[in-house]
Amino acid sequence: MAFFVNFQMGKSGLTDQFLEALKTAFKTNKIVKISFLQTSTRDRSEIKRMAEEICKKLTTKEFRYDYTTIGFKATVRRFRNKEKGL
């Protein structure tokens, strides 16, 4: 059983198809690692902005997402939202 999946983001950037692929990967995994290729960007602040946008677009009532960046890679994790009163 794999604990995480690797993705590569190229010159197309953050597209609807990329987000759908991430949603599909998160159905069976809790961690996704995204490598930002040289054709996408080499600005680390831009990588953080894209990772924040990915987390914001994936967040639902049931799950929330958080990220960490190291170099030109972002690790996105899925967490279950805690229900009030439990």
N, C-alpha and C positions, 0 to 999 in steps of 0.2 A: 504494500500500500504506500503510495507516494504521500508525503506530508506537504509538499508544495509543488507549484507549477511555475515554469519559467515562461515569460513572454518577452518579446522584443518590440519596441516602438520605433518605427522608422520615420521616413519623411512625411508619411500621411498624417502622422500625429494622432491626436485623440479623436477617433471617428466613432460613429454609432456602432459599426461592426466590431471595433475593438472593445467597446463597452459590453456588447452582447457576448463576446468571447469571454470576457472577465466574469460576467454573471454566470455563464455556463460553468466556468472553472470553479467558482465559489460554491456551486451546488455540491461538490464532492470534496473540496479542499478548504482549509481555513487560512492558508497563506499563499499569496501569489507574489512572485518576484518579477519585476519589470526592469529590463535593461534598456536604457535609452541610447540608441545608436547615434553615431556621429552625424548622420543625416537628419536626425530629429532636432537635437540641440546639444550644445556643449556648455550651456549656462546653467549652473547649479540652482540658481534662484528660479529659473524657468522650470526645472525638473520638480522642485518643491511645489510650484504653482500647479503644475499638471497633476501631481500626486494628490494635492488637496482637492482639485476638481474631480478626480476619479472617485475619491472617497465620498464627496458630496453627492455625486450622481448615483452612486451605488447604494447609499444609505436608505433603508426602509424602516417601517415601524418595528419589524422583527429583528433586524440586524443593523449594526453600525460598523463602520470601517475606520481604521487608523493606519497611518503609514510611518515609516522611517526611511531616511535616505542616507546612503553611504556612497560617496562618489557619484557615479552615473547610474546607480541602481536604486530602485525604490522597492521596499517590501511592504505590501499591503496585507493587513490582517483583518479578519472578520470576527466580530464579537456579538454575542446575543444581547439584545437590550433587556435590562432588568425591568420586570413588571412592578408597578407600584403596589405596596402592601405585602410583598413577599419577603 
